Amino acid sequence: MAAGFGEHSDPHSLPGNPSAANVPFSEAGLEFPFEKAFADLGKGWLVCGSPSQPRLHSMENSRTPGAPSAAGSATSILGYLPPTPPEFLGDRYFTQQHQLRHAYVGGSMANGIASVDLVSALASSGNLAFYGAAGQTPNRVEEAIDELNRRHPGGTWGSNLIHSPSEPTIESDVAELLRKRGVRHVEASAYIDLTEPLVKMRLKSLRRLASGEVTSDLSIMAKASRLEVASKFLSPAPDEWVQRWLQRGEITEEQANWAREWPICDDLTAEADSGGHTDNRPLSTLVPAFCDLRDRLGKTLPRVNSVRIGAAGGLGSPAAIAAAFALGAGYVVVGSVHQSCVESGTSAVVREHLAKAGPADVIMAPASDMFEMGVHLQVLRRGTMFGPRAKKLLELYRNHSSLDELSSVDRQRIEKEIFRMPLEEVWQLTRQFFLEREPSQVHRAEEDAHHKMALVFRWYLGKSSDWANRGIADRALDYQVWCGPAMGAFNEWVQGSSLEHASSRKVATVAEALMQGAALHWRLLDLQRMGCSIPAGPWATPDFALNNFTLDKQPNSAVRYR
Ligand SMILES: Cc1cc2nc3c(=O)[nH]c(=O)nc-3n(C[C@H](O)[C@H](O)[C@H](O)COP(=O)(O)O)c2cc1C
């Protein structure tokens, strides 16, 4: 942010500027060096002097307006800078309920990219974070959950539960595992409609406390990018399912009754232009639309009113995070930027690639899990050919109904450039994979040649993520790396700072820098509203934000983080 925004020489001439009244004020408390006072976000400051040279005075020892000072001098008060520590950004009820320091969430990243170490680092620094369970076998998820439970029993971490239309048993197995292990936070994502495993999980978590109050042992943070989907999460469980589960004795009569009053989620993230699955919606329209929907549905289902709306997608700089809170988000969710951090489950070579990306180095490409439906996701473009190659496969799938229909030119080209083996060999590998994981897929493919084609093509889409995560050098041009424009924005912000290189990006430090930076940005905006010019300074840099931070300075540092 440029120093010196606010070009007005006299704020009193601004129409309707209530904070800029020239109130005579004697001894407005001690003046502090601008930089020191500005950075002390936990304190409120009186802004004195002139708009072109604002001076910050302590609130301590200040006298009442109009009272004569010892020296008899009067000073102009331009306004009041309220305390703005990062802990004050977002919905305070959200941070309080989840026992967080920041309204900051590390979003799930598939295939363990949101690794145990990444989740653990965020959880132990006062944030909420979700393990990247998607694409993992239930055994791997179980190991990760057990490790997180060991490191942070009852802590501020959770796991992803991803809607998997092509592998429904995986979704229900993971849901059951999370329930049995008593995982307290679940990020439910990629849902187009509600599913039974998710809804049953919600209802089974409801119980009555000794006080008589009904509570849920599970907090569900749902993620959506469309209002139709959002409204399903903000509605009660479908009655038909509730009655069926009641008859089968899978839920109690009380749970069936409470089902009418409880929405499916506790928090609902509006996902805009993010890495991975995205509809590329603008955050500025999506967050307010989700807030309006919540308020509307809350009129008929009162519990919906307490659902917090979060913001995800494109949050890679302090200004973007401050803007998300200004839009009404109760919390923010970050993904792409975390993938470039040392704890992420991807390879060092991918982290290096990510740290060099610019905001435009991303592209939409077909998604493996919803390939047949033509769903796309956002990936890194720089240094990889994955995007165009995956698009070519989707085009062939759409224009042909079986592998046998492919022209010999197309077949040879994809066997040589993309698969590096005959398609029949790819099918044998794919068949073996699905026999172990979801055998119904193999049976279907043996009846349906178009489905077999999809599974063969999805082999490449699945493998390309794996090659990237393992850093297989020979397949560098095929790396599939989910990534949104937030990555480039972050890289631009940290250029020349201690966070420039991927090898120095620790996720808790990155989160701290972004939240401190957002709070500093908020303070700059407060000054701007008073018409002040900001003295030249390093206000917007990551190192200023980080040097500024000491935990014991923060107002609620007494909170214990687990
Ligand atoms: C590499 C990567 C993998 C992701 N995998 C998942 C996932 O498995 N489940 C999910 O709910 N969201 C996933 N996301 C989305 C993130 O949780 C988060 O919502 C999103 O990245 C926020 O937008 P941003 O990328 O602009 O920060 C993924 C994002 C990235 C970058």
Ligand as a Chemical Component Dictionary entry (heavy atoms), coordinates in Angstrom:
data_LIG
# 
_chem_comp.id                   LIG 
_chem_comp.type                 NON-POLYMER 
_chem_comp.pdbx_formal_charge   0 
_chem_comp.three_letter_code    LIG 
# 
loop_
_chem_comp_atom.comp_id 
_chem_comp_atom.atom_id 
_chem_comp_atom.alt_atom_id 
_chem_comp_atom.type_symbol 
_chem_comp_atom.charge 
_chem_comp_atom.model_Cartn_x 
_chem_comp_atom.model_Cartn_y 
_chem_comp_atom.model_Cartn_z 
_chem_comp_atom.pdbx_ordinal 
LIG C1  C1  C 0 -3.603  -27.882 -3.397 1  
LIG C2  C2  C 0 -5.005  -27.653 -2.933 2  
LIG C3  C3  C 0 -5.780  -28.736 -2.596 3  
LIG C4  C4  C 0 -7.086  -28.529 -2.130 4  
LIG N1  N1  N 0 -7.822  -29.612 -1.754 5  
LIG C5  C5  C 0 -9.025  -29.432 -1.170 6  
LIG C6  C6  C 0 -9.745  -30.523 -0.656 7  
LIG O1  O1  O 0 -9.335  -31.674 -0.766 8  
LIG N2  N2  N 0 -10.921 -30.274 -0.039 9  
LIG C7  C7  C 0 -11.404 -29.006 0.104  10 
LIG O2  O2  O 0 -12.441 -28.818 0.711  11 
LIG N3  N3  N 0 -10.759 -27.952 -0.418 12 
LIG C8  C8  C 0 -9.574  -28.140 -1.026 13 
LIG N4  N4  N 0 -8.878  -27.057 -1.490 14 
LIG C9  C9  C 0 -9.432  -25.701 -1.274 15 
LIG C10 C10 C 0 -8.872  -25.085 0.026  16 
LIG O3  O3  O 0 -9.298  -25.791 1.160  17 
LIG C11 C11 C 0 -9.339  -23.637 0.176  18 
LIG O4  O4  O 0 -10.729 -23.585 0.312  19 
LIG C12 C12 C 0 -8.927  -22.795 -1.009 20 
LIG O5  O5  O 0 -7.640  -23.151 -1.423 21 
LIG C13 C13 C 0 -8.975  -21.320 -0.662 22 
LIG O6  O6  O 0 -8.662  -20.555 -1.789 23 
LIG P1  P1  P 0 -7.153  -20.116 -2.207 24 
LIG O7  O7  O 0 -6.599  -21.291 -2.923 25 
LIG O8  O8  O 0 -7.370  -18.961 -3.078 26 
LIG O9  O9  O 0 -6.434  -19.825 -0.931 27 
LIG C14 C14 C 0 -7.604  -27.233 -2.020 28 
LIG C15 C15 C 0 -6.821  -26.151 -2.412 29 
LIG C16 C16 C 0 -5.533  -26.345 -2.863 30 
LIG C17 C17 C 0 -4.714  -25.173 -3.256 31 
# 
loop_
_chem_comp_bond.comp_id 
_chem_comp_bond.atom_id_1 
_chem_comp_bond.atom_id_2 
_chem_comp_bond.value_order 
_chem_comp_bond.pdbx_ordinal 
LIG C1  C2  SING 1  
LIG C2  C3  SING 2  
LIG C2  C16 DOUB 3  
LIG C3  C4  DOUB 4  
LIG C4  N1  SING 5  
LIG C4  C14 SING 6  
LIG N1  C5  DOUB 7  
LIG C5  C6  SING 8  
LIG C5  C8  SING 9  
LIG C6  O1  DOUB 10 
LIG C6  N2  SING 11 
LIG N2  C7  SING 12 
LIG C7  O2  DOUB 13 
LIG C7  N3  SING 14 
LIG N3  C8  DOUB 15 
LIG C8  N4  SING 16 
LIG N4  C9  SING 17 
LIG N4  C14 SING 18 
LIG C9  C10 SING 19 
LIG C10 O3  SING 20 
LIG C10 C11 SING 21 
LIG C11 O4  SING 22 
LIG C11 C12 SING 23 
LIG C12 O5  SING 24 
LIG C12 C13 SING 25 
LIG C13 O6  SING 26 
LIG O6  P1  SING 27 
LIG P1  O7  DOUB 28 
LIG P1  O8  SING 29 
LIG P1  O9  SING 30 
LIG C14 C15 DOUB 31 
LIG C15 C16 SING 32 
LIG C16 C17 SING 33 
# 
